[in-house]
Amino acid sequence: MTRAQLLSILNRFKSGAISADRVIEQFSSTVSESLEFATVDHHRELRQGFPEVILCEGKTPVQVAAIAGRIVSHGSVLLATRATRLHFAAVRKSIRSARYNPVARTITANEKRIEARGRGTILVVTAGTSDIPVAEEALVTASVMGNRTDRLFDVGVAGIHRILSQSRKLRDASVIIVVAGMEGALASVVGGLVDVPVIAVPTSIGYGANFKGISALLGMLNSCASGVTVVNIDNGFGAGFAASLINRKKNTPDG
């Protein structure tokens, strides 16, 4: 249930168009919905400002399609992550407007329902081209949550002049997501250049001693730059969601 839907129900009750029993029934039916293999949390949009997101990894195409169908039928924006083309094919059978981003591995639908909520621009920066898939997941997440986004790719510390020459773009951002593998040093560099929140995303890109992202994670956690926070390895979705909450315009009491 969205805030607008909640206000509509309350206004209809206030005007006498629906009874108290009907209000209770509608509230109850929009809290959650049980499927054989999942419980869809329709109340999450009201609590957090965005509906439940489907993690496709570990789910069959049929399961993903069923959950996606229930989310869209309630009028919510759909975001599914870690999706394969098989997941997308199943979803698109019932949701013809669904779109697949093969780089980000995301499925989206009902984008016409996206409400512009961002105060400024969320900038996503990558150290290398190999980090782009994780960055694209962050970009898609931030976009469907109603933010303006921008990108700055392949500007890692191996050629430090590349990021230093983009100081204007860095300064114009409201929140910056830095995606880096190897030793993860780019987050500290960016954190030392700006006065806005920096969300660091370690990636599993790197040779053996990178330990599938552990080295980048530890490097980012040990950053000496103030204002740098860190999400899990390869978690572009988590970074995009957190950046959106930071960048969000609050609703006024009267809506």
PyMOL commands that set and color helices and strands:
alter all, ss='L'
color gray80, all
select helices_A, chain A and resi 3-14+20-29+44-48+61-73+85-94+111-113+129-144+157-159+161-164+167-172+186-191+208-221+236-247
alter helices_A, ss='H'
color red, helices_A
select strands_A, chain A and resi 33-34+39-40+54-55+78-81+99-101+106-109+121-126+148-152+175-180+198-202+228-230
alter strands_A, ss='S'
color yellow, strands_A
deselect
rebuild
show_as cartoon
